[in-house]
């Protein structure tokens, strides 16, 4: 859950001269989430220029990107080719090879990914045309100019007519539950924006976990979406306050503090960060090693 620092709670709304439009904070869910996870990581990613060097690519990111692109391209082919037999070609043509320990590990990851996809698409109706696939949705609030790319936005019948449903694909090791769907600020912001872009209700958000073939669902209300937007605005105010303080000469290490934790081992900037250097490094392929085991 985004946290509001005591300092930022005391920072007034953006001041600005009367009658002048106020500057909106341009953001994606990833940008807000990065600050919430660790303000220092936010600074390394979005503020410091030149940015500190990143570590090597991660195999799990390569796998996730490959599966996402295959599903995007599955919807791009004509409906008569939306069959499991198309998947090897789709997956192979955009497979990302970076980060794996060796070719054998990469082959195992490819076979696993293909099996997940084959199971997944058998549950899809090839005639369905989603409202959007990897679709950017954007909207503004009093504080945010938000944009984000949703994996898929479905059109489904609702009580009052067609509704939009946000679908997010997941390929990580652990299964997900309704709490994950409920707590995801990214999904809520996509739903909030999709309502405005498509001019129809959008309250349902779904996490589709391909390795287990399970779906975690949450039905938002207008109130719960508004709460998530308000939290996102709090985070944006925190970020703007920190950036403004640094621009006025404050110490960037103080304004963007480290937040050491379990994410440090997976952080791209671990080697540049004083807190990260105290954490044991993960191998780029650590998060896909379980796929090599029979139960993986
Ligand atoms: S290593 Fe940890 S504390 Fe440092 S920037 Fe990354 S997540 Fe933050």
py3Dmol code that shows the C-alpha trace and the ligand (Angstrom):
import py3Dmol

protein = """\
ATOM      1  CA  UNK A   1       0.000   0.000   0.000  1.00  0.00           C
ATOM      2  CA  UNK A   2       1.443   3.417  -0.881  1.00  0.00           C
ATOM      3  CA  UNK A   3       2.678   5.268   2.157  1.00  0.00           C
ATOM      4  CA  UNK A   4       2.520   8.991   2.718  1.00  0.00           C
ATOM      5  CA  UNK A   5       5.486  10.346   4.597  1.00  0.00           C
ATOM      6  CA  UNK A   6       4.840  12.652   7.552  1.00  0.00           C
ATOM      7  CA  UNK A   7       6.652  15.378   5.673  1.00  0.00           C
ATOM      8  CA  UNK A   8       4.542  15.101   2.578  1.00  0.00           C
ATOM      9  CA  UNK A   9       1.368  15.022   4.639  1.00  0.00           C
ATOM     10  CA  UNK A  10       2.319  18.533   5.710  1.00  0.00           C
ATOM     11  CA  UNK A  11       3.077  19.662   2.174  1.00  0.00           C
ATOM     12  CA  UNK A  12       0.145  21.674   0.869  1.00  0.00           C
ATOM     13  CA  UNK A  13      -1.466  20.986  -2.470  1.00  0.00           C
ATOM     14  CA  UNK A  14       0.627  22.284  -5.330  1.00  0.00           C
ATOM     15  CA  UNK A  15       0.646  26.015  -4.803  1.00  0.00           C
ATOM     16  CA  UNK A  16       0.894  27.785  -8.136  1.00  0.00           C
ATOM     17  CA  UNK A  17      -0.480  31.224  -8.839  1.00  0.00           C
ATOM     18  CA  UNK A  18      -4.204  31.758  -8.727  1.00  0.00           C
ATOM     19  CA  UNK A  19      -5.788  30.975 -12.041  1.00  0.00           C
ATOM     20  CA  UNK A  20      -2.727  29.180 -13.412  1.00  0.00           C
ATOM     21  CA  UNK A  21      -3.129  25.544 -14.333  1.00  0.00           C
ATOM     22  CA  UNK A  22      -1.318  23.270 -11.894  1.00  0.00           C
ATOM     23  CA  UNK A  23       1.323  20.871 -13.116  1.00  0.00           C
ATOM     24  CA  UNK A  24       0.068  17.325 -13.233  1.00  0.00           C
ATOM     25  CA  UNK A  25       2.306  14.445 -12.296  1.00  0.00           C
ATOM     26  CA  UNK A  26       2.783  12.341 -15.427  1.00  0.00           C
ATOM     27  CA  UNK A  27       2.983   8.713 -14.406  1.00  0.00           C
ATOM     28  CA  UNK A  28       2.501   5.039 -15.102  1.00  0.00           C
ATOM     29  CA  UNK A  29       1.609   2.405 -12.505  1.00  0.00           C
ATOM     30  CA  UNK A  30       5.201   1.253 -12.658  1.00  0.00           C
ATOM     31  CA  UNK A  31       6.521   4.714 -11.795  1.00  0.00           C
ATOM     32  CA  UNK A  32       4.247   5.023  -8.758  1.00  0.00           C
ATOM     33  CA  UNK A  33       4.967   1.444  -7.680  1.00  0.00           C
ATOM     34  CA  UNK A  34       8.719   1.991  -7.888  1.00  0.00           C
ATOM     35  CA  UNK A  35       8.534   4.914  -5.454  1.00  0.00           C
ATOM     36  CA  UNK A  36       6.249   2.995  -3.114  1.00  0.00           C
ATOM     37  CA  UNK A  37       8.630   0.034  -3.083  1.00  0.00           C
ATOM     38  CA  UNK A  38      11.739   2.134  -2.591  1.00  0.00           C
ATOM     39  CA  UNK A  39      12.212   5.907  -3.040  1.00  0.00           C
ATOM     40  CA  UNK A  40      15.913   5.408  -3.778  1.00  0.00           C
ATOM     41  CA  UNK A  41      15.148   3.021  -6.573  1.00  0.00           C
ATOM     42  CA  UNK A  42      12.751   5.632  -7.961  1.00  0.00           C
ATOM     43  CA  UNK A  43      15.544   8.205  -7.894  1.00  0.00           C
ATOM     44  CA  UNK A  44      17.980   5.901  -9.683  1.00  0.00           C
ATOM     45  CA  UNK A  45      15.346   5.077 -12.318  1.00  0.00           C
ATOM     46  CA  UNK A  46      13.688   8.429 -12.981  1.00  0.00           C
ATOM     47  CA  UNK A  47      15.688  11.280 -11.439  1.00  0.00           C
ATOM     48  CA  UNK A  48      19.449  10.736 -11.595  1.00  0.00           C
ATOM     49  CA  UNK A  49      20.935  11.554 -14.965  1.00  0.00           C
ATOM     50  CA  UNK A  50      22.977   9.856 -16.085  1.00  0.00           C
ATOM     51  CA  UNK A  51      21.220   6.951 -14.339  1.00  0.00           C
ATOM     52  CA  UNK A  52      23.474   4.547 -12.444  1.00  0.00           C
ATOM     53  CA  UNK A  53      24.385   1.427 -14.434  1.00  0.00           C
ATOM     54  CA  UNK A  54      21.869  -1.403 -14.236  1.00  0.00           C
ATOM     55  CA  UNK A  55      22.748  -5.000 -13.543  1.00  0.00           C
ATOM     56  CA  UNK A  56      22.424  -7.689 -16.234  1.00  0.00           C
ATOM     57  CA  UNK A  57      19.012  -8.686 -17.677  1.00  0.00           C
ATOM     58  CA  UNK A  58      16.861 -11.091 -15.663  1.00  0.00           C
ATOM     59  CA  UNK A  59      15.729 -14.395 -17.125  1.00  0.00           C
ATOM     60  CA  UNK A  60      12.302 -14.109 -15.478  1.00  0.00           C
ATOM     61  CA  UNK A  61      11.760 -10.761 -17.194  1.00  0.00           C
ATOM     62  CA  UNK A  62      12.702 -12.333 -20.528  1.00  0.00           C
ATOM     63  CA  UNK A  63      10.253 -15.162 -19.918  1.00  0.00           C
ATOM     64  CA  UNK A  64       7.460 -12.786 -18.903  1.00  0.00           C
ATOM     65  CA  UNK A  65       8.014 -10.544 -21.924  1.00  0.00           C
ATOM     66  CA  UNK A  66       8.065 -13.548 -24.274  1.00  0.00           C
ATOM     67  CA  UNK A  67       4.773 -14.929 -22.962  1.00  0.00           C
ATOM     68  CA  UNK A  68       3.094 -11.516 -23.023  1.00  0.00           C
ATOM     69  CA  UNK A  69       4.173 -10.888 -26.623  1.00  0.00           C
ATOM     70  CA  UNK A  70       3.012 -14.334 -27.736  1.00  0.00           C
ATOM     71  CA  UNK A  71      -0.447 -13.634 -26.280  1.00  0.00           C
ATOM     72  CA  UNK A  72      -0.532 -10.208 -27.878  1.00  0.00           C
ATOM     73  CA  UNK A  73       0.320 -11.741 -31.248  1.00  0.00           C
ATOM     74  CA  UNK A  74      -2.217 -14.545 -30.738  1.00  0.00           C
ATOM     75  CA  UNK A  75      -4.949 -11.893 -30.842  1.00  0.00           C
ATOM     76  CA  UNK A  76      -3.302 -10.221 -33.853  1.00  0.00           C
ATOM     77  CA  UNK A  77      -3.756 -13.266 -36.131  1.00  0.00           C
ATOM     78  CA  UNK A  78      -7.115 -14.045 -37.794  1.00  0.00           C
ATOM     79  CA  UNK A  79      -9.527 -15.958 -35.559  1.00  0.00           C
ATOM     80  CA  UNK A  80      -9.168 -19.207 -37.557  1.00  0.00           C
ATOM     81  CA  UNK A  81      -5.466 -19.247 -36.626  1.00  0.00           C
ATOM     82  CA  UNK A  82      -6.086 -18.645 -32.941  1.00  0.00           C
ATOM     83  CA  UNK A  83      -5.399 -22.250 -32.070  1.00  0.00           C
ATOM     84  CA  UNK A  84      -2.835 -23.867 -29.812  1.00  0.00           C
ATOM     85  CA  UNK A  85      -0.951 -25.134 -32.866  1.00  0.00           C
ATOM     86  CA  UNK A  86      -0.017 -21.526 -33.760  1.00  0.00           C
ATOM     87  CA  UNK A  87       1.752 -20.994 -30.473  1.00  0.00           C
ATOM     88  CA  UNK A  88       5.191 -22.526 -31.181  1.00  0.00           C
ATOM     89  CA  UNK A  89       5.667 -20.120 -34.097  1.00  0.00           C
ATOM     90  CA  UNK A  90       4.321 -17.156 -32.142  1.00  0.00           C
ATOM     91  CA  UNK A  91       6.446 -17.862 -29.086  1.00  0.00           C
ATOM     92  CA  UNK A  92       9.614 -18.690 -31.004  1.00  0.00           C
ATOM     93  CA  UNK A  93       9.481 -15.596 -33.198  1.00  0.00           C
ATOM     94  CA  UNK A  94       9.610 -13.158 -30.277  1.00  0.00           C
ATOM     95  CA  UNK A  95      11.369 -15.276 -27.639  1.00  0.00           C
ATOM     96  CA  UNK A  96      13.742 -13.174 -25.513  1.00  0.00           C
ATOM     97  CA  UNK A  97      16.949 -15.073 -24.783  1.00  0.00           C
ATOM     98  CA  UNK A  98      18.625 -12.853 -22.199  1.00  0.00           C
ATOM     99  CA  UNK A  99      19.457 -13.800 -18.638  1.00  0.00           C
ATOM    100  CA  UNK A 100      19.367 -17.593 -18.721  1.00  0.00           C
ATOM    101  CA  UNK A 101      22.238 -19.596 -17.248  1.00  0.00           C
ATOM    102  CA  UNK A 102      22.741 -21.650 -20.395  1.00  0.00           C
ATOM    103  CA  UNK A 103      20.958 -22.945 -23.456  1.00  0.00           C
ATOM    104  CA  UNK A 104      19.589 -25.969 -21.631  1.00  0.00           C
ATOM    105  CA  UNK A 105      17.881 -23.805 -19.005  1.00  0.00           C
ATOM    106  CA  UNK A 106      16.501 -21.568 -21.724  1.00  0.00           C
ATOM    107  CA  UNK A 107      15.078 -24.600 -23.577  1.00  0.00           C
ATOM    108  CA  UNK A 108      13.327 -25.781 -20.426  1.00  0.00           C
ATOM    109  CA  UNK A 109      11.870 -22.325 -19.866  1.00  0.00           C
ATOM    110  CA  UNK A 110      10.667 -22.233 -23.469  1.00  0.00           C
ATOM    111  CA  UNK A 111       8.964 -25.634 -23.180  1.00  0.00           C
ATOM    112  CA  UNK A 112       7.315 -24.651 -19.920  1.00  0.00           C
ATOM    113  CA  UNK A 113       6.110 -21.356 -21.349  1.00  0.00           C
ATOM    114  CA  UNK A 114       4.707 -23.085 -24.394  1.00  0.00           C
ATOM    115  CA  UNK A 115       2.833 -25.591 -22.222  1.00  0.00           C
ATOM    116  CA  UNK A 116       1.348 -22.778 -20.099  1.00  0.00           C
ATOM    117  CA  UNK A 117       0.243 -20.939 -23.228  1.00  0.00           C
ATOM    118  CA  UNK A 118      -1.289 -24.037 -24.822  1.00  0.00           C
ATOM    119  CA  UNK A 119      -3.361 -24.688 -21.721  1.00  0.00           C
ATOM    120  CA  UNK A 120      -4.316 -21.038 -21.444  1.00  0.00           C
ATOM    121  CA  UNK A 121      -5.495 -20.463 -25.012  1.00  0.00           C
ATOM    122  CA  UNK A 122      -7.646 -23.611 -24.923  1.00  0.00           C
ATOM    123  CA  UNK A 123      -9.757 -21.710 -22.397  1.00  0.00           C
ATOM    124  CA  UNK A 124     -10.160 -18.699 -24.710  1.00  0.00           C
ATOM    125  CA  UNK A 125     -12.806 -18.181 -27.363  1.00  0.00           C
ATOM    126  CA  UNK A 126     -10.907 -17.482 -30.608  1.00  0.00           C
ATOM    127  CA  UNK A 127     -13.837 -15.372 -31.827  1.00  0.00           C
ATOM    128  CA  UNK A 128     -13.575 -12.972 -28.888  1.00  0.00           C
ATOM    129  CA  UNK A 129     -12.230  -9.563 -29.843  1.00  0.00           C
ATOM    130  CA  UNK A 130     -11.058  -7.775 -26.714  1.00  0.00           C
ATOM    131  CA  UNK A 131     -11.578  -4.040 -26.387  1.00  0.00           C
ATOM    132  CA  UNK A 132      -7.820  -3.784 -26.236  1.00  0.00           C
ATOM    133  CA  UNK A 133      -4.682  -5.919 -26.246  1.00  0.00           C
ATOM    134  CA  UNK A 134      -1.623  -4.258 -24.741  1.00  0.00           C
ATOM    135  CA  UNK A 135      -3.762  -1.176 -24.932  1.00  0.00           C
ATOM    136  CA  UNK A 136      -2.642   2.154 -23.496  1.00  0.00           C
ATOM    137  CA  UNK A 137      -5.319   3.833 -21.412  1.00  0.00           C
ATOM    138  CA  UNK A 138      -4.836   7.351 -20.116  1.00  0.00           C
ATOM    139  CA  UNK A 139      -6.758   9.742 -17.926  1.00  0.00           C
ATOM    140  CA  UNK A 140      -6.250  12.769 -15.712  1.00  0.00           C
ATOM    141  CA  UNK A 141      -7.194  13.566 -12.143  1.00  0.00           C
ATOM    142  CA  UNK A 142      -6.620  16.771 -10.183  1.00  0.00           C
ATOM    143  CA  UNK A 143      -3.045  15.584  -9.537  1.00  0.00           C
ATOM    144  CA  UNK A 144      -2.178  12.857 -12.051  1.00  0.00           C
ATOM    145  CA  UNK A 145      -1.793  12.543 -15.790  1.00  0.00           C
ATOM    146  CA  UNK A 146      -1.924   8.766 -15.794  1.00  0.00           C
ATOM    147  CA  UNK A 147      -1.184   6.392 -18.625  1.00  0.00           C
ATOM    148  CA  UNK A 148      -0.596   2.672 -18.606  1.00  0.00           C
ATOM    149  CA  UNK A 149      -0.569  -0.308 -20.926  1.00  0.00           C
ATOM    150  CA  UNK A 150      -3.066  -2.993 -19.893  1.00  0.00           C
ATOM    151  CA  UNK A 151      -2.314  -6.553 -21.023  1.00  0.00           C
ATOM    152  CA  UNK A 152      -5.893  -7.043 -22.149  1.00  0.00           C
ATOM    153  CA  UNK A 153      -9.221  -5.284 -21.723  1.00  0.00           C
ATOM    154  CA  UNK A 154     -12.187  -7.566 -22.315  1.00  0.00           C
ATOM    155  CA  UNK A 155     -15.761  -6.676 -23.122  1.00  0.00           C
ATOM    156  CA  UNK A 156     -18.195  -8.758 -21.075  1.00  0.00           C
ATOM    157  CA  UNK A 157     -21.932  -8.518 -20.475  1.00  0.00           C
ATOM    158  CA  UNK A 158     -22.882  -6.803 -17.233  1.00  0.00           C
ATOM    159  CA  UNK A 159     -26.166  -6.160 -15.450  1.00  0.00           C
ATOM    160  CA  UNK A 160     -26.616  -2.772 -17.112  1.00  0.00           C
ATOM    161  CA  UNK A 161     -24.962  -3.601 -20.450  1.00  0.00           C
ATOM    162  CA  UNK A 162     -21.436  -4.312 -21.683  1.00  0.00           C
ATOM    163  CA  UNK A 163     -18.629  -3.747 -19.219  1.00  0.00           C
ATOM    164  CA  UNK A 164     -14.867  -3.553 -19.525  1.00  0.00           C
ATOM    165  CA  UNK A 165     -12.724  -6.044 -17.582  1.00  0.00           C
ATOM    166  CA  UNK A 166      -9.014  -5.594 -16.917  1.00  0.00           C
ATOM    167  CA  UNK A 167      -6.898  -8.713 -17.470  1.00  0.00           C
ATOM    168  CA  UNK A 168      -3.275  -8.921 -16.354  1.00  0.00           C
ATOM    169  CA  UNK A 169      -1.080 -11.940 -17.193  1.00  0.00           C
ATOM    170  CA  UNK A 170       1.292 -13.271 -14.562  1.00  0.00           C
ATOM    171  CA  UNK A 171       4.135 -15.756 -15.040  1.00  0.00           C
ATOM    172  CA  UNK A 172       5.864 -15.689 -11.639  1.00  0.00           C
ATOM    173  CA  UNK A 173       6.379 -18.718  -9.470  1.00  0.00           C
ATOM    174  CA  UNK A 174       3.684 -18.097  -6.887  1.00  0.00           C
ATOM    175  CA  UNK A 175      -0.022 -18.325  -7.459  1.00  0.00           C
ATOM    176  CA  UNK A 176      -2.130 -15.267  -6.735  1.00  0.00           C
ATOM    177  CA  UNK A 177      -5.350 -14.767  -4.832  1.00  0.00           C
ATOM    178  CA  UNK A 178      -8.211 -12.298  -4.627  1.00  0.00           C
ATOM    179  CA  UNK A 179      -6.244 -10.143  -2.175  1.00  0.00           C
ATOM    180  CA  UNK A 180      -3.567  -9.657  -4.818  1.00  0.00           C
ATOM    181  CA  UNK A 181      -6.205  -8.558  -7.335  1.00  0.00           C
ATOM    182  CA  UNK A 182      -7.882  -6.296  -4.773  1.00  0.00           C
ATOM    183  CA  UNK A 183      -4.636  -4.694  -3.627  1.00  0.00           C
ATOM    184  CA  UNK A 184      -3.140  -4.043  -7.049  1.00  0.00           C
ATOM    185  CA  UNK A 185      -3.002  -0.300  -7.563  1.00  0.00           C
ATOM    186  CA  UNK A 186      -2.030  -0.817 -11.201  1.00  0.00           C
ATOM    187  CA  UNK A 187      -5.181  -2.839 -11.953  1.00  0.00           C
ATOM    188  CA  UNK A 188      -7.380  -0.299 -10.192  1.00  0.00           C
ATOM    189  CA  UNK A 189      -5.842   2.590 -12.128  1.00  0.00           C
ATOM    190  CA  UNK A 190      -6.322   0.717 -15.399  1.00  0.00           C
ATOM    191  CA  UNK A 191      -9.979   0.160 -14.483  1.00  0.00           C
ATOM    192  CA  UNK A 192     -10.436   3.812 -13.548  1.00  0.00           C
ATOM    193  CA  UNK A 193      -8.876   4.936 -16.845  1.00  0.00           C
ATOM    194  CA  UNK A 194     -10.715   2.304 -18.935  1.00  0.00           C
ATOM    195  CA  UNK A 195     -14.072   3.585 -17.657  1.00  0.00           C
ATOM    196  CA  UNK A 196     -13.253   6.971 -19.069  1.00  0.00           C
ATOM    197  CA  UNK A 197     -11.619   5.811 -22.294  1.00  0.00           C
ATOM    198  CA  UNK A 198     -14.368   3.334 -23.242  1.00  0.00           C
ATOM    199  CA  UNK A 199     -17.246   5.200 -21.574  1.00  0.00           C
ATOM    200  CA  UNK A 200     -18.584   2.090 -19.926  1.00  0.00           C
ATOM    201  CA  UNK A 201     -18.367   0.578 -16.437  1.00  0.00           C
ATOM    202  CA  UNK A 202     -15.118  -1.181 -15.504  1.00  0.00           C
ATOM    203  CA  UNK A 203     -15.004  -2.652 -12.024  1.00  0.00           C
ATOM    204  CA  UNK A 204     -13.739  -6.187 -12.475  1.00  0.00           C
ATOM    205  CA  UNK A 205      -9.983  -6.839 -12.468  1.00  0.00           C
ATOM    206  CA  UNK A 206      -8.381 -10.238 -13.045  1.00  0.00           C
ATOM    207  CA  UNK A 207      -4.915 -11.694 -12.596  1.00  0.00           C
ATOM    208  CA  UNK A 208      -4.408 -14.672 -14.924  1.00  0.00           C
ATOM    209  CA  UNK A 209      -1.567 -16.802 -13.546  1.00  0.00           C
ATOM    210  CA  UNK A 210      -0.433 -18.942 -16.455  1.00  0.00           C
ATOM    211  CA  UNK A 211       1.821 -21.431 -14.609  1.00  0.00           C
ATOM    212  CA  UNK A 212      -1.088 -22.615 -12.428  1.00  0.00           C
ATOM    213  CA  UNK A 213      -3.931 -21.801 -14.818  1.00  0.00           C
ATOM    214  CA  UNK A 214      -5.701 -19.896 -12.036  1.00  0.00           C
ATOM    215  CA  UNK A 215      -7.460 -16.539 -12.084  1.00  0.00           C
ATOM    216  CA  UNK A 216      -7.619 -14.149  -9.139  1.00  0.00           C
ATOM    217  CA  UNK A 217     -10.574 -11.771  -9.341  1.00  0.00           C
ATOM    218  CA  UNK A 218     -11.701  -8.631  -7.585  1.00  0.00           C
ATOM    219  CA  UNK A 219     -14.822  -6.589  -8.222  1.00  0.00           C
ATOM    220  CA  UNK A 220     -14.114  -2.968  -7.417  1.00  0.00           C
ATOM    221  CA  UNK A 221     -16.735  -0.412  -6.509  1.00  0.00           C
ATOM    222  CA  UNK A 222     -16.592   3.239  -7.510  1.00  0.00           C
ATOM    223  CA  UNK A 223     -15.517   3.915  -3.923  1.00  0.00           C
ATOM    224  CA  UNK A 224     -12.662   1.402  -3.918  1.00  0.00           C
ATOM    225  CA  UNK A 225     -11.405   2.744  -7.255  1.00  0.00           C
ATOM    226  CA  UNK A 226     -11.561   6.267  -5.857  1.00  0.00           C
ATOM    227  CA  UNK A 227      -9.558   5.131  -2.813  1.00  0.00           C
ATOM    228  CA  UNK A 228      -6.835   3.678  -5.036  1.00  0.00           C
ATOM    229  CA  UNK A 229      -6.733   6.859  -7.099  1.00  0.00           C
ATOM    230  CA  UNK A 230      -6.440   8.925  -3.900  1.00  0.00           C
ATOM    231  CA  UNK A 231      -3.519   6.745  -2.751  1.00  0.00           C
ATOM    232  CA  UNK A 232      -1.849   7.163  -6.124  1.00  0.00           C
ATOM    233  CA  UNK A 233      -2.287  10.927  -5.785  1.00  0.00           C
ATOM    234  CA  UNK A 234      -0.699  10.814  -2.307  1.00  0.00           C
ATOM    235  CA  UNK A 235       2.288   8.984  -3.765  1.00  0.00           C
ATOM    236  CA  UNK A 236       2.526  11.529  -6.579  1.00  0.00           C
ATOM    237  CA  UNK A 237       2.517  14.378  -4.040  1.00  0.00           C
ATOM    238  CA  UNK A 238       5.314  12.645  -2.099  1.00  0.00           C
ATOM    239  CA  UNK A 239       7.368  12.306  -5.267  1.00  0.00           C
ATOM    240  CA  UNK A 240       6.803  15.899  -6.342  1.00  0.00           C
ATOM    241  CA  UNK A 241       7.709  17.151  -2.864  1.00  0.00           C
ATOM    242  CA  UNK A 242      10.955  15.144  -2.875  1.00  0.00           C
ATOM    243  CA  UNK A 243      11.866  16.313  -6.368  1.00  0.00           C
ATOM    244  CA  UNK A 244      11.110  19.912  -5.470  1.00  0.00           C
ATOM    245  CA  UNK A 245      13.222  19.684  -2.313  1.00  0.00           C
ATOM    246  CA  UNK A 246      16.183  18.302  -4.260  1.00  0.00           C
ATOM    247  CA  UNK A 247      15.805  21.035  -6.869  1.00  0.00           C
ATOM    248  CA  UNK A 248      16.001  23.531  -3.981  1.00  0.00           C
ATOM    249  CA  UNK A 249      19.268  22.067  -2.734  1.00  0.00           C
ATOM    250  CA  UNK A 250      18.170  19.350  -0.280  1.00  0.00           C
ATOM    251  CA  UNK A 251      20.241  16.186   0.030  1.00  0.00           C
ATOM    252  CA  UNK A 252      18.900  13.656  -2.515  1.00  0.00           C
ATOM    253  CA  UNK A 253      19.960  10.762  -0.259  1.00  0.00           C
ATOM    254  CA  UNK A 254      17.624  12.123   2.427  1.00  0.00           C
ATOM    255  CA  UNK A 255      14.729  12.984   0.122  1.00  0.00           C
ATOM    256  CA  UNK A 256      14.869   9.602  -1.624  1.00  0.00           C
ATOM    257  CA  UNK A 257      15.832   7.232   1.208  1.00  0.00           C
ATOM    258  CA  UNK A 258      16.724   3.595   0.716  1.00  0.00           C
ATOM    259  CA  UNK A 259      14.124   1.040   1.761  1.00  0.00           C
ATOM    260  CA  UNK A 260      16.085  -2.191   2.205  1.00  0.00           C
ATOM    261  CA  UNK A 261      14.095  -5.382   2.009  1.00  0.00           C
ATOM    262  CA  UNK A 262      13.467  -8.534   0.087  1.00  0.00           C
ATOM    263  CA  UNK A 263      13.366  -6.620  -3.219  1.00  0.00           C
ATOM    264  CA  UNK A 264      17.007  -5.537  -2.938  1.00  0.00           C
ATOM    265  CA  UNK A 265      18.349  -8.845  -4.229  1.00  0.00           C
ATOM    266  CA  UNK A 266      16.294  -8.333  -7.389  1.00  0.00           C
ATOM    267  CA  UNK A 267      17.000  -4.629  -7.777  1.00  0.00           C
ATOM    268  CA  UNK A 268      18.686  -3.470 -10.982  1.00  0.00           C
ATOM    269  CA  UNK A 269      20.606  -0.855  -8.999  1.00  0.00           C
ATOM    270  CA  UNK A 270      21.787  -3.071  -6.150  1.00  0.00           C
ATOM    271  CA  UNK A 271      25.431  -2.513  -7.003  1.00  0.00           C
ATOM    272  CA  UNK A 272      25.061   1.272  -6.974  1.00  0.00           C
ATOM    273  CA  UNK A 273      23.080   1.404  -3.740  1.00  0.00           C
ATOM    274  CA  UNK A 274      24.740   1.450  -0.300  1.00  0.00           C
ATOM    275  CA  UNK A 275      21.915  -0.618   1.203  1.00  0.00           C
ATOM    276  CA  UNK A 276      21.819  -3.015  -1.736  1.00  0.00           C
ATOM    277  CA  UNK A 277      25.513  -3.805  -1.519  1.00  0.00           C
ATOM    278  CA  UNK A 278      24.864  -5.450   1.839  1.00  0.00           C
ATOM    279  CA  UNK A 279      22.388  -7.863   0.314  1.00  0.00           C
ATOM    280  CA  UNK A 280      23.440 -11.117  -1.329  1.00  0.00           C
ATOM    281  CA  UNK A 281      23.249 -10.938  -5.111  1.00  0.00           C
ATOM    282  CA  UNK A 282      20.771 -13.096  -7.016  1.00  0.00           C
ATOM    283  CA  UNK A 283      21.848 -14.763 -10.208  1.00  0.00           C
ATOM    284  CA  UNK A 284      20.013 -13.415 -13.277  1.00  0.00           C
ATOM    285  CA  UNK A 285      18.375 -16.840 -13.650  1.00  0.00           C
ATOM    286  CA  UNK A 286      17.543 -17.446  -9.950  1.00  0.00           C
ATOM    287  CA  UNK A 287      13.808 -16.923 -10.424  1.00  0.00           C
ATOM    288  CA  UNK A 288      13.512 -19.520 -13.196  1.00  0.00           C
ATOM    289  CA  UNK A 289      15.610 -22.308 -11.613  1.00  0.00           C
ATOM    290  CA  UNK A 290      12.516 -23.932 -10.141  1.00  0.00           C
ATOM    291  CA  UNK A 291      11.315 -24.652 -13.681  1.00  0.00           C
ATOM    292  CA  UNK A 292      14.116 -27.198 -13.998  1.00  0.00           C
ATOM    293  CA  UNK A 293      12.670 -29.279 -11.193  1.00  0.00           C
ATOM    294  CA  UNK A 294       9.853 -31.718 -12.005  1.00  0.00           C
ATOM    295  CA  UNK A 295       7.422 -29.921  -9.692  1.00  0.00           C
ATOM    296  CA  UNK A 296       8.461 -26.501 -11.054  1.00  0.00           C
TER     297      UNK A 296
END
"""
ligand_1 = """\
8
LIG
S 19.000 -2.076 -3.539
Fe 17.199 -2.015 -2.196
S 17.379 -0.089 -1.048
Fe 18.769 0.060 -2.821
S 17.607 1.029 -4.442
Fe 17.349 -1.152 -4.735
S 15.463 -1.688 -3.599
Fe 16.143 0.320 -2.866
"""
view = py3Dmol.view(width=600, height=400)
view.addModel(protein, "pdb")
view.setStyle({"model": 0}, {"cartoon": {"style": "trace"}})
view.addModel(ligand_1, "xyz")
view.setStyle({"model": 1}, {"stick": {}})
view.zoomTo()
view.show()
